Amino acid sequence: MTKDHIDARGFAAILMLTILWGLNYAAIKFTNAGLSPIFTTFLRSVIASACGIIYCLIIKQKLFHNSIILFHGVIIGLLFGVEFVCLYLGMLYTDAARSVIFVYLSPFVVAIGAHLFLKEKLDLIKIIGLVLAFSGVYLVFRGKPSAYSRLMLLGDMLEIAAAVLWGATTLYIKKYLAQKVHPINTFLYQLVFSIPIIFLCAWFLEDQWVSSLSTPVVLSLIYQSVIVAFASYLVWFQLIHVYPVGKLSAFTFLTPVFGVFSGVFFLKEELTFGLISGLILVCGGIYCANYRK
């Protein structure tokens, strides 16, 4: 049954999802202690793909299409794979708290891209959201932590690249796959077809894939793969079938909040004034970008 508003049950679900997504950035840092970052995202895609395939078999949903849709599925898989290579590799060099703010520039990439390529007009409130968001990113760059270095700058730029690729993937899905395939197929295409490109990047860019395996490393990998990459996005797809997607998306501004909190609380990352003020502006921008009357 579809609903035209977010009720208490829907709000509780989206709140839990944003907490899980925010904590994921700290979890990536934990796996970096024992696994190379690109190899980690390769394992993440493999494990989440296996879960997705099993789910499709259980609900008797067709796994892959044999038309032009399959080609589009390969393209979004490639975009998705390079996005996560940038995201995981960037977090080797920069803080989790900074990463989550940069990655959540994606809604603004989508807003600008939809205006340019999908003929979705930017209204005043979305323009205000864009101004807030990019002002927030500027403040994050200005409010550098005491340990800031050129390597951290490299990490920041990789996270911004991940945001651009995430936005590009979303735009491609909206143009070529939305309303044409079951959401679980879109989800599966991203994961399955990302595996080869991520593996190649790991093969050529990383010398040592495993440095040490400990309980925190294994648990954080399971969390990223099964809880976040599979279960949380499965719940998200179910929510957008019941609730208005615009109203749900407005609550995603909470993810950077929980991401910054997890970096500061679990990883003892430095909380600068620039980080706090940038977080507030980016979150406000996300809310405006997804605002619906």
C-alpha positions, 0 to 999 in steps of 0.5 A: 500500500502506497502512502502520501506522507512519512508516518512514524514507521517510515521515519523510524526506518529511514532514521535507522538507514541513515545511522547505518550509512553514516557508521559505514564510513568508520567501518571502512577505516577499520577494514583499512587496518587489515585489508587494502581499500580497493580489495575491500570494496571488491570483497564487498561487491562479491559478498553483496552480489551473492546475497542479492542473487540468493534474494532474487532466486527466493522471490523468483525475480529474473536476474538479468535481462537479454536486451539493451537493458543489460548493456545499460546495466554494465555501464552503471556497474562500471560507474559504480565500481570506479566510484567505490574505488575512489571512495575506499582509496580516498579514505586511506588518506583522509578522515571519515568525517570529511569523506562523508561530507564530500561524498554527499555532494552527490545530490547536487551533482544529480540536481545539476545533471538533471537540469542539464540532461533530463530537463528537470528545472532548478527552482529557487529552493534547489539553487539555494541548496546548491549554494549552501552545499558548495559553501559548506564544502569550502568551509570544510576545506578552510577548516583543516585539521592540524594533521592536514597534508597533501595526502589528505588533500588527495583523499578529499579529491578522491571523495569528491570524484566518488560523489561525481560518479555517484551522481552520474550513476544516478542520472544514468539510472534515471534516464535508462533504467528507472521504471523499466526494471525491478529495483532489485535488478538495478541494485544487482547490476551495480554490484555484479558488473562492478566486480571486474573493474574493481578487481582490475584496479586492485590488481594493478594498484595494490601490491598487498591485499591482506596485511592482517586479519582481526575480528574488527576487520572481519566484522566491519567487512561483514557490516559493509557487505551484508548490512549496508550494501545488501540489507539496508539498500533492500529496505531502501528500495522497499521504502520507495515503493511505499513512501514518496521518494522525494520526502524520503530523500529529504531525510538523507541529510542525516547521513553526514551527521551520523558519519561525522559523529562516527568519525569523531566518536569511534576514530577520535578524528579532529572536530574543527569549526570548518567541519561543523559549519560545513556539515550544517550547510551541506545538510541544509543544502541536501534538504533543500535539494530534495524539498517538495511542497 
